[in-house]
Amino acid sequence: MINRGLIVLLAFNSCFIHATVFAQDNVLYGERSFEMNVDAVFLDQDGSIYPDYFIPNESLIQSKARLHVWYKEHSSVFLAITKKHNCPVDTADDRSIQQLEDTLLAQTIRKIESLKTASNTLNVLVHGYRKPFFANENDVTSIDAFANLEDKLNSGLGVVHPTLKIYWDASYNCCYSMDGEKNREMFEGFERAYHRADTIGESLKRLLNTVTYAQINFVGHSLAAKVLQSCLYDLKGNGIPCLSQGRVNVCLIAPATTGIESWVNFQRRNYSIQAQDNVRIWLLYNEKDFALKKKDNHFELFGPGAAAYGATTLGCNHKHTLDKFEKYTKEHFVGSTFIFVDGTSLGKIHSQFIYLESPFFEGMIDFLR
């Protein structure tokens, strides 16, 4: 006999939610409306910038959702894209594709600079895992999540800073069910996105390390924390120049990442850090966040746990990960600002919308001012 409690717990919501539909893994941006390009950047799973060109998503799926593969398989269209972006080349080989990549990077940096206002401050929003681009019945889209976050920031700060939205292929898979194989595939999808986030962070670093804003405000939810770690410091030792703007505020809401082991290189930045660090971290954690715990949101008995399929131990303080990290920051990052906010009172949630409606949002606004 099936346990009735087991049936109830399958009403997972937010990160692992509502139905038994199983979707393809990648989130594709080939068919987006081009007016969205004004204040957004779209990245594939390799961190490649999508060109300003309509690319059928079906053909992207056939190319394994990788722009580099798609370019080689559609050479004539690739040449049309390079012409549109004033990057004339003759073939769709690796060198030509890299030329287009470099051109798109330079053009995007100019676009970011063109958004600048008298405030000389840029808000950068990064979404997490399982954010579909097009509307469906199961999940809030990345578009809606960004729109809500932007409105909340503008209202809370009382000033409208230019906002840059970072859309990335964080993968998509739906939904938690009684089918153990599908659940395993979903968690494996998260793990792929988890490792992909580091590559996305490197691309974001290249986009922002030369912009001339005096201040950058990052706000990221869930797996965005992994993206921002790779963006802020030299996580992999690849030497890409880090962000040296006068002030870099980073707000991590329910961060899906680890503690000391992934932050130990926080001060490796390719420049001399002043006595008062330019990078400041505000972190809202929740020991009951069921998605970070990777447990059911009723009995907390079922699921692989926070340490499996890409560790998410920091945001839920699994085995005192956050407590240990807070102590570590006080001992090793003396000149840096780390603010830890305990949101456990919010209960078993993971929804960005609920976190932003919480009493802790005003603290985040004060941090950004």
C-alpha positions in Angstrom: 0.0 0.0 0.0 1.3 3.5 -0.8 1.8 5.7 2.2 -0.6 8.7 2.0 2.0 10.9 3.6 4.3 10.1 0.7 1.7 11.3 -1.8 1.3 14.5 0.1 5.0 15.3 0.2 5.1 15.1 -3.6 3.4 18.5 -3.7 6.8 20.0 -4.0 6.8 23.7 -5.0 9.2 26.4 -6.1 12.4 24.7 -7.2 11.2 21.1 -7.6 7.5 21.5 -8.2 4.0 20.8 -9.3 3.5 18.3 -12.1 4.9 15.2 -13.7 5.8 16.7 -17.0 9.4 16.1 -18.0 11.0 18.9 -20.1 14.2 19.0 -22.2 17.3 20.1 -20.3 18.4 23.4 -21.8 16.9 26.8 -21.6 17.2 28.4 -25.1 17.2 32.1 -26.1 17.2 31.8 -29.9 13.6 33.0 -30.3 13.6 35.9 -27.9 12.1 39.2 -28.9 15.0 41.5 -29.8 13.7 44.5 -27.8 14.7 42.5 -24.7 18.4 43.0 -25.8 18.4 46.6 -24.5 19.0 45.7 -20.9 19.8 42.0 -21.0 22.5 39.6 -22.0 21.7 36.0 -23.0 24.3 33.3 -22.5 24.4 29.7 -23.7 25.7 26.8 -21.5 29.3 27.6 -22.6 29.0 31.3 -21.7 28.7 32.4 -25.3 26.7 35.5 -26.0 23.6 35.0 -28.2 23.8 37.2 -31.3 21.0 39.6 -32.3 19.6 37.1 -34.7 16.5 34.8 -34.7 17.7 31.2 -34.2 15.0 28.5 -34.1 15.2 26.8 -30.8 14.5 23.5 -32.4 17.7 23.7 -34.4 19.6 24.7 -31.2 18.4 21.6 -29.5 19.7 19.6 -32.5 23.1 21.3 -31.9 23.1 20.3 -28.3 22.2 23.9 -27.2 25.7 25.1 -28.0 26.1 28.1 -30.2 29.6 27.1 -31.3 28.2 23.8 -32.6 25.2 25.5 -34.2 27.4 28.0 -36.1 29.4 25.2 -37.6 26.3 23.3 -38.6 24.7 26.4 -40.2 27.7 28.1 -41.9 25.7 30.3 -44.3 23.6 31.7 -41.5 26.7 32.2 -39.4 28.2 34.3 -42.1 25.0 36.4 -42.2 25.2 36.9 -38.5 28.9 38.0 -38.7 27.9 40.5 -41.4 25.1 41.9 -39.2 27.5 42.4 -36.4 30.2 44.0 -38.6 32.5 41.0 -38.2 33.2 39.9 -41.8 34.7 36.5 -42.0 34.8 33.8 -44.8 34.3 30.5 -43.0 32.6 29.0 -39.9 35.8 27.7 -38.4 36.9 28.0 -34.8 38.9 31.1 -35.5 36.0 32.9 -37.1 33.6 31.9 -34.4 36.1 33.3 -31.8 36.2 36.5 -33.8 32.4 36.8 -33.6 32.6 36.0 -29.9 35.1 38.8 -29.4 32.9 41.2 -31.4 29.8 40.4 -29.5 31.7 40.9 -26.2 32.9 44.3 -27.2 29.5 45.3 -28.5 27.8 44.2 -25.3 30.3 46.1 -23.2 29.5 49.2 -25.2 25.8 48.6 -24.6 26.3 48.3 -20.9 28.3 51.5 -20.8 25.5 53.3 -22.8 23.0 52.5 -20.1 24.9 54.7 -17.6 23.1 57.5 -15.8 24.1 60.2 -13.4 24.0 57.8 -10.5 27.0 55.9 -12.0 25.6 52.7 -10.5 24.6 49.5 -12.3 22.2 46.9 -10.9 23.0 43.4 -12.2 20.4 40.6 -11.7 21.2 36.9 -12.1 18.7 34.1 -11.9 19.2 30.6 -10.6 18.3 27.1 -11.6 15.0 26.0 -13.2 13.9 29.3 -14.6 12.1 28.7 -17.9 12.2 31.6 -20.4 8.8 31.0 -22.0 5.6 30.8 -19.9 4.4 27.4 -18.8 2.0 26.2 -16.2 4.6 24.9 -13.7 7.2 27.7 -13.1 7.7 31.4 -12.9 9.7 32.5 -15.9 13.1 34.3 -15.6 11.4 37.3 -17.3 8.8 37.6 -14.6 11.3 36.9 -11.8 13.5 39.7 -13.1 10.7 42.1 -13.6 9.5 41.6 -10.0 13.1 42.0 -8.6 13.7 45.1 -10.7 10.5 46.8 -9.5 11.3 45.9 -5.8 14.8 47.4 -6.1 13.6 50.6 -7.8 10.9 51.1 -5.2 13.1 50.2 -2.2 16.1 52.3 -3.2 13.9 55.2 -4.3 16.1 55.7 -7.4 16.1 54.0 -10.8 19.6 52.7 -11.6 20.2 51.1 -15.0 19.6 47.4 -14.7 21.4 44.6 -16.6 19.6 41.2 -16.6 21.8 38.1 -17.1 19.9 35.2 -18.7 21.9 32.0 -18.7 21.3 28.4 -19.7 20.8 27.1 -16.1 18.9 24.1 -17.6 15.3 23.2 -17.0 13.7 20.0 -15.8 10.3 19.3 -14.4 9.1 18.0 -12.0 9.4 16.1 -8.8 7.2 13.0 -8.9 6.8 9.4 -7.7 9.1 8.2 -10.5 12.5 7.8 -8.9 14.3 7.7 -12.3 12.8 11.1 -13.3 13.7 12.6 -9.9 17.3 11.4 -10.4 17.5 12.9 -13.8 16.2 16.2 -12.4 18.9 16.3 -9.7 21.5 15.4 -12.3 20.3 18.3 -14.4 20.8 20.6 -11.4 24.3 19.2 -11.0 25.1 20.0 -14.7 23.8 23.6 -14.2 25.8 23.8 -10.9 29.1 23.2 -12.7 28.0 25.2 -15.7 27.6 28.2 -13.4 31.4 28.7 -13.0 31.8 29.1 -16.8 28.9 31.6 -16.9 30.6 33.6 -14.1 33.8 33.8 -16.1 31.8 35.2 -19.0 30.1 37.7 -16.7 33.5 38.8 -15.4 34.7 39.5 -19.0 31.6 41.6 -19.5 32.0 43.8 -16.4 35.6 44.0 -15.5 36.2 47.0 -17.8 33.0 48.9 -17.5 33.5 52.3 -15.8 30.6 52.4 -13.4 31.6 53.6 -9.9 29.3 51.0 -8.2 27.8 47.7 -9.2 25.0 46.1 -7.3 24.6 42.3 -7.9 21.5 40.5 -6.7 21.2 36.8 -7.3 19.0 34.0 -6.1 19.9 30.4 -5.5 22.4 29.1 -8.1 23.2 32.6 -9.1 25.6 32.5 -6.1 27.8 30.1 -8.0 27.8 32.4 -11.0 28.8 35.3 -8.9 31.6 33.5 -7.1 33.3 32.8 -10.4 32.7 36.4 -11.5 34.0 38.1 -8.3 37.3 36.4 -7.8 39.8 34.1 -9.6 38.0 30.9 -8.6 39.9 28.7 -11.1 43.1 30.5 -11.3 42.6 31.4 -15.0 43.9 35.0 -14.6 40.8 36.8 -16.1 41.0 40.3 -14.5 38.5 40.7 -11.7 36.1 43.5 -10.9 37.9 46.6 -9.5 35.1 49.1 -9.5 35.1 51.4 -6.4 32.3 49.5 -4.8 30.8 46.1 -5.7 27.8 45.1 -3.6 26.7 41.4 -3.8 23.4 40.2 -2.4 22.9 36.5 -2.3 19.4 35.2 -1.6 19.3 31.6 -0.5 22.7 30.8 -2.1 23.0 27.4 -3.6 26.7 26.9 -3.0 29.2 25.8 -0.4 31.2 27.5 2.3 34.9 27.8 3.0 36.1 25.5 0.2 34.5 27.6 -2.5 35.3 31.0 -1.0 38.9 30.4 0.1 40.1 32.3 -3.0 37.9 35.3 -2.3 40.9 37.6 -2.2 42.5 36.4 -5.3 41.6 39.2 -7.7 44.5 40.2 -9.9 44.8 43.6 -8.2 45.8 44.8 -4.7 42.9 44.9 -2.3 42.7 48.0 -0.2 42.3 48.0 3.5 38.6 48.4 3.0 37.6 45.8 0.4 35.6 47.1 -2.6 33.6 43.8 -2.7 30.9 43.5 0.0 28.7 40.4 0.5 25.2 40.3 2.0 23.9 36.7 2.4 20.4 35.6 3.4 20.3 32.0 4.5 17.4 29.8 5.6 18.0 26.5 7.5 14.6 25.3 6.4 14.9 26.1 2.7 13.7 22.7 1.3 15.2 23.2 -2.1 18.7 23.9 -0.8 18.3 20.9 1.6 17.1 18.9 -1.4 14.4 17.4 0.8 10.7 17.2 0.6 9.0 20.3 2.1 6.6 18.3 4.4 8.5 15.7 6.3 12.1 16.5 5.2 12.8 12.8 4.9 12.9 12.2 1.2 15.6 13.6 -1.2 19.3 13.2 -1.7 20.3 16.0 0.7 22.2 19.2 0.5 25.6 17.7 -0.1 24.5 15.6 -3.1 24.2 16.5 -6.8 26.1 19.8 -6.4 26.4 20.9 -2.8 24.1 23.6 -1.6 25.2 23.6 2.0 25.9 27.3 2.6 22.4 28.7 2.0 20.7 26.2 4.4 23.6 26.0 6.9 23.9 22.3 6.4 26.0 20.8 9.2 26.9 24.4 10.3 28.5 25.2 7.0 27.5 28.8 7.3 28.5 29.1 10.9 32.0 27.8 10.1 32.2 30.1 7.1 31.2 33.2 9.2 34.0 32.4 11.6 36.4 32.0 8.7 35.6 35.4 7.2 36.3 37.1 10.5 39.7 35.4 10.8 40.8 35.6 7.1 38.9 38.4 5.4 39.4 41.1 8.0 39.0 44.1 5.6 36.0 42.6 3.8 32.4 43.1 4.6 30.3 39.9 5.1 26.8 40.2 6.5 24.9 37.1 7.3 21.1 37.3 7.7 19.2 34.4 9.3 15.9 34.0 7.4 15.0 30.6 8.9 11.8 32.2 10.4 10.4 32.2 6.9 10.1 28.5 6.9 10.2 25.9 4.2 10.4 28.1 1.1 12.7 28.8 -1.8 10.7 31.2 -3.8 12.5 34.4 -4.7 9.1 36.2 -4.6 8.6 35.2 -1.0 12.1 36.2 0.1 11.6 39.6 -1.5 8.4 40.1 0.4 10.0 39.3 3.7 11.0 41.7 6.4 14.7 41.0 5.4 14.3 42.8 2.1 14.7 46.2 3.7 18.0 45.1 5.2 19.2 44.2 1.7 18.1 47.7 0.5 20.0 49.4 3.3 23.1 47.3 2.3 22.9 48.5 -1.3 22.5 52.2 -0.5 
